[in-house]
Amino acid sequence: MGRILYGVHGTGHGHAMRGLTIARRLGGHEFLFVCDDDAPSVLEPEFPVHRLPNLGTVFVNYRVDVGATVRRAIPLLLDRRRHIRDLLRVIDEFRPDVCMTDLEYFVPRAAEEAGIPCLTLDHQHVITCCHHDLPANMWWDTILQGLTPRFLFRPTDLNLIISFYAPPLKSRYKARIAPPILRQSVLDLHPRDLGHVVVYQSNSTDDRLVDFLRTATDRPCHVFGYRRTSGRIDNVTFMEKSEEGFLELLEGCAYVIQGGSHTLMGEALFLGKPVLSIPLVAMVEQRFNSLYLERLGYGAQTRMEALGPSLLRDFEAALPRYKANIAKGNFCGNDLVFGLTDRFIRTGSFPLVGEP
């Protein structure tokens, strides 16, 4: 049995759910998570958690509040030596065999000082470790925002990128791409089309989306993640967050409308559901996901400012084409990811593509 110190980015639930899925599957090993913000509520019911401040993102009105995000980060970075020393004490007590990080700042730095192998397992480093053919309107944002995964959450000696798309890897990084990790509760679903729409607004909300749903379609729309969690306006029903209730509706929906979250996108595609993505403009990783979603013919992307009835009519007319393209894809990398992660825990490494 191995011991793993696992740092998890705490904003939202996607990173924590990925870590939880891995720890549940690799139950023969002992996990200690390092996280804060939203992540402990996901992880603490089943696994020990050491709380440490998180370099998170602040959202307001469906936008990243850059000023608030920077103001939050500066004191943490200025005090980083104290937090790293805290983790070095945890390492002395827990004595991990390896460390892992899912877009967490402090764990890989403590692992480096302690001389412990550290694996980056996340999606965001698809930006850093891969070559991309980008439209001109993404170049500057990619250069600017790409500084975060390149330097702040820099790649470690070994990187496992979880992604439903697989651009060419850059040779200077030790990296490998695998399809998405799926929760067992998603794998157990039996997808069908009952005609309704699942809508998920993560991180922040915008009233324009609700107005759009009321005017653009007659389909029942079930909205999760909104600040209102009950009641109904015309065809729009506001839902309280519930994994069981969400998955039941996801199982039977015709398609999904969401931001740019890779976790939900991967789950929807695995279930054969086309996606209309409305990424946060200030989050370039979401824009990458939406760009490849559209390029691969799995759905479409738009911006909040461009919502209108004709957009959804065109999207619904294209549903058969989207579904046919999705049927050709591979959206479950569980066996591959679990196998590679287990090998890393046992040996401190795993083979890259083409290696023995």
N, C-alpha and C positions, 0 to 999 in steps of 0.2 A: 504493500500500500504506500502511495506517495502522499506528501503534504504539499498543498498548493496555496500560495498567497495570491489572491486574485483581485486586482484593482478594477473597479467598474465605474464608468462615467455615470453620474447620478441624475442628469436632466432627462426627464421622460422615463419611460419604462422599457424601451427597446433593448438597451445595453444590459439592464438587469435581467430581463427575460432570457436573453441569450446565455448569460452566465448561469442562470438557474437551470436552464435546459441541459447545459453541459454537466453541471454538478449532479443533477438528478441521474443522468445516464451513467456517469462515471462514479457511481456510488461506492465503489471499492476504494476510492481515495478520500482523503480528508481535505476539505476546502475551508479556508478562512477568507471572507470577502472584505475588501476595503472600499468604502463608498460613503455617500451622504445624499442629501436631498431626497429625490423620489425613490431611489434604489433600495434603501433598507426596508421599506414597506413590502417590497416584492421578495426580498431575500431572507429577512430575519425570521419569518415563520418556519423556515426549514433549515437554515444554515447560520453559523456564527458570523457576526459582522463587526468589524472594527471601524468605527465612524471616524472619518477624516474629511476636512473641508474639501469641497469639489470645485474645480474650475468649470463652472456651468455657464449656461447661456440664459439671458433674461429676455422674455418675449412680452411685447405689448401690442395689442391690436393687429395681430397677424404679422408682426414685424419683429426683427431682432432689435432690441434696445442696446445699441452698440455702447453708448455711454455707460449705462448701468452694468453691462457685462464687463467692461474694462474696469470700472470702479470696484467691482467685486473681485476681479482677478489680481489687481495690483497688490493689495495687502497680503494675499496668499502667496504671491511670488516673492514679495519682499521678506516674508517669514518662512520661506521654503526650507531653510536649514533646520528649523525647529520641527517641521512636519516630517522631514526625512529622518531626523534623529528619532522621532517617535516611531517611525516604521522600522528603523534598525533595532530598536528595543523589541518590537513585535517579532521581528525575524529571530532575534536571540532566544525569545521565549517559545515561539511556535516551531522554529527550525524547519522551514519549508525546503523541499527538495528543488522546487522550481517556482518561479513567479509567472503570472499571466496578467495582461492588461487589456482592457477594452476601453480605449480612449481615456485612460486615467493618468494623471501627471506624475504622482509621487512614487508609485510602486516601482516602475522601471528604473528610476534613479536610485532608489534604495537597493534594488536588486543588483545594479551595477556596482555600487560601493561594496556590497556584501559578497560579490563574486558569484552570484546565483544566476543560472540561465533564465531568461525572460522571453516569453512568447507574446507578441502582439496578436490578438485575435479580435478583429473588428471589421467593419465595412468601410469606414472612412478612408483607410489607406489605399483604397482603390484609386483615390485621387493622386496620392503621392507616388505609389509604386508602379503605376501603369502609364502607357502612352495613350493619348486621346486625340481624336480629331474633333475639335470644338468649333461651334459657330462663333463668329466674331464678337457677339454680345456677351460671351462667357469668358473671353480671354482675360480681361482685366480682373474680374472677380475671382477667377481661378488662381491667378498669380497672387493676388492680395490675400484671399482667404486660404489659399493653399499653404501659406506660411504656418498656419496653426498646426495641421497634421505633419508638416515637414520638420518643424523645429520645436514647437511647444509639446505636441504629442508625437514626437519623432518615432520613426520605425525602430524596432529593436533588432537584435541580431537575427531573429527569425520571425516571420510574419505570415499569418494565415488570414487571408482576406475572404470574407463571406459575402458573396454577391451573386445576384441572378444574371449579371452580365460579366463578361470576362475579356476586357481589353488586353492587348499585349503587355507583358510585364517588362519593366526596366531591368536590365541585366545587373545593375549595381546593387540591387536589393535582393536579399535572400527571402523570397516571397512565393507564395502559392495561393491560387484562387480555388475556392470550393463553392458549390451552390448553397443556398440558404439553410440555416438550421430551423427546424420546425418543432413546435411544442407537440407533445403526444396528444393533447386535446385537439389540435388541428389535424393531425394525422388520422384521428378517429372519426372525423366528420365524413358525411356522405353528401357531397355537393349536388344540388339540383337548382333549377331556376323557377322560383315562385313569383318572380316579377318585381319584387320590391328592390329598393336601393339602400345600401349601407353607406353612411356618410360619417367620416371621422375627422374631427378637427383637433389635432394635437397641438400642444404647447400654447397656442393662442387662438382666438376666434375672431370672426368677422361677420357682421350682420348681413353683408351683401350676399353671402352664400345662401342664407336662409331665404332671402328674397328671390334669388336665382332659382332655387328648387321649387318655390311656389309658382313661378311663372313659366318655367322651362319644361316641366314634365307633370303628367297626371299620376305617375307611379307613386306609391307610398314610399316616403323617404324617412329612414330612421337615423337620427343624428346623435352621435356620441361625441363626448369631449367638449360640448358646448357649455357655457356657464349656466344655462337653463337645463334642468335634468328631468323635467316632467311636463306634461301638457302637450297640446297639439295646435298647430296653426295650419288650416287647410290640409294639404297632403303631407305635412312635415310633423313628425312626432319626435319629441326630445326625450332621449334615453339616459337613464342613470348608468354610470360605468359599472359593468358587470361582465366578467369574463364569460360566464355561461350564457348570459343573454346576448352578448355581442357575437359569440361564435355561432349560436343558433341562427341568428339573422344573417351572418356571413355565409353560413352553409347554404341558405336558400335564396340568396340575393341574385339579381340579374347582373349587377356590376357594382363597383365600389368607387366612391368619390372620396379622395383623401388629400392630405398634404403630400410631402415627398418622402415620408418615412419608409426606409428600406424594409423594416420588419413586417409591417402590414402589407406592403406591396408584395413581398415574397409569399406571404400566407395567401393573399388573394389569388396570385398567379398559380400557386400550387393547386388551389381549388377550382381553377379554370375561369376565374372571374376577371374580366377586363377592368382596367383602372383608368379613371380620369383623375389626373394628378394636378394639384394646385400647389406647387412648391413655394416655400418662403424664399423670396428673392435674395435675402441676405444670407441664406444658408446654401452654399454652393454644392454641398454634398447632396442635398435634396434636388437641386437642379440637374446634377449628374444622373440621379436615379430617373427623373422624369424624362430627360433627354434620351436615355437608352430604352426606357419603356416605349417611347414613341418610335424610335428608330427600329426596334425589334418587332414592331407591330402588335404589341400587347395592350395598347391603349393610346391615350393622348394626354398631352400636357397643355396647360393654359395658365393664365395669371388672373388674379382676383379682379383686376380692372377690365378683363376681356370677357367676363361671364355674360352670356346672353342666350335666349331661347334657341337661336339657330345653331349655336355651338353644341348644345346637348342633342338637338335633333340629328345633326351630323354624326355625333358620337354613337347614338343609339342605332343609326342606320348601319354603322360599321361594326356592330357587335359580332355578327357571324365571322367576319374576317379576323377580328381580334381573337376570338375563341379558337379559330383554326390555327393561328400562329402560336397561341399559348399551348395548344395540345402537342406541339413539337418540342417544347422546351423541357428542361430538367430543373425543377425548383426545390428539390430535396437533397441536401448534401449530408444528412445526418450520419450515415455510416462512415463516410469518408472523414468528416470532421472529427467525430468521436474517436475513430481509429488513429488519426494523426495526433490528436491531443493526448490520447492515452500513451502513444509512443513517445511524445515529447516529455510527459511526466516521468516515464520510466527511464528514458535515456538522455534527455536534455536536447533532443533534436528529432527531426524526421526528414525523409527525402523530399527534395523538390522535384518537380516534373522532369522526367528524363534521367533522374538519378536512381541508382539501385536501392 
